[in-house]
Amino acid sequence: MSVAGTSQLGFVIWDQDAPTGGTIYDQNLITEFRALGVAIRLHKLPGPWPEADAPAQADLARALRAQPACLVDGILAGASPGVVVAAVESGHAVTLVVHLPISDELGLHPKRRERYVALEAQAVHAASGVVCPSDWCAAELRRRYGRMDVGVAVPGVTPAPAARGSQHSGLPRLLALASLTPTKDQITLVRALAHVADLGWLADLVGFDRADPDYAARVRDEVATAGLADRIRITGPLIGPVLDQRWDAADLLVLPSRVETFGLVVTEALARGIPAIVSAGTGAVEALQQGATLPGDAMPGAAVQPGDPTALAEVLREWLTRPELRSVWRQAALARRDSLPGWGQTAGAVLDYLERPQPPSSILAGSPFGSPPTPPRAPPQ
């Protein structure tokens, strides 16, 4: 698909209130496209995606056909393969932007997960192209669905002032910034913090708390049961200056996700000189490595086995009791600030992908849908 040869590039996204890494990614892409002079037409579709009804599916179909070429957020297209097929067969180029495979969200009923796997496989197969935020995610999509031409456009970061943290104002402060869902696994973090309750610290759990109200209630119950209500604040979603204040006060980001394709919040932390603990075996490790200039550069944090509160507690205890470790992590994070990619690079990578020579039909290896994914582990009860 040649962007230069199209009169307009469409971008179809989900119209939702909750700020997520995916929505931030989409919004910054749109801003950078316009700054580069790309004629971008934005379509914001409401609805309970990916479980959209017939009218919502019809809105998606109209949006994909409204211009010759279109990007579409994977949460809309992933469960709508028939709409994608029809648009492509009618001569429209449709490129999926996959932030997180829809079948990877934890807490899904097994039958729904199986249905999402099948639907997403068809959508990935039918699309003109697929873009995702990390090499880790691209490798997963290639393995699962056999599509070999998946593109990578690593999220950029907006420069920010270095966080002051708590070094002059009191107890070390931890920040977890993610929607309260089983996928983000705040319960493991709360249980880990209960293991280090003998040490001094404070924690903020910031994020949308209505996506899975039952899980959010469980997180609050865990905090109360552990006797940590005076030390762990669950704030709901925050934006603007109020969120900036939480960032400025933070000494450490903790992202205990069971599944993570990148973890934009990690590079947002590094942009402020804040180190992070992330989940091993996920794309968040790739985010923690962003900005490194030499192979031997110190890591601004650590990766811990997901779903293991004891392992996470051990790393937190080490960080809390060893000032020299806190200093090493902090200096490593500060060193990354000037070498993190910007959103202009992200937009450039997407445009380069759209302008690529069209690959041969062998882009699909093996069976049309590749191998089915291994379902993520269920959260502890």
Secondary structure, DSSP 8 states (H G I E B T S, - for coil): --STT-S-EEEEEE--SS--HHHHHHHHHHHHHHHTT--EEEEEE-SSTTS--HHHHHHHHHHHTSSSEEEEEHHHHTT-HHHHHHHHHTT-EEEEE-SS-GGG-TT--HHHHHHHHHHHHHHHHHSSEEEES-HHHHHHHHHHH-B---EE------------TTTTTSS-EEEEES-SSTTTTHHHHHHHHHHTTTS--EEEEES--SSSHHHHHHHHHHHHHTT-TTTEEEEE---HHHHHHHHHH-SEEEE--SS-S--HHHHHHHTTT--EEEETTSTHHHHHTTT--STT---SEEEE-TT-HHHHHHHHHHHHH-HHHHHHHHHHHHHHGGGS--HHHHHHHHHHHHTS----GGGB-SSTT-S----------
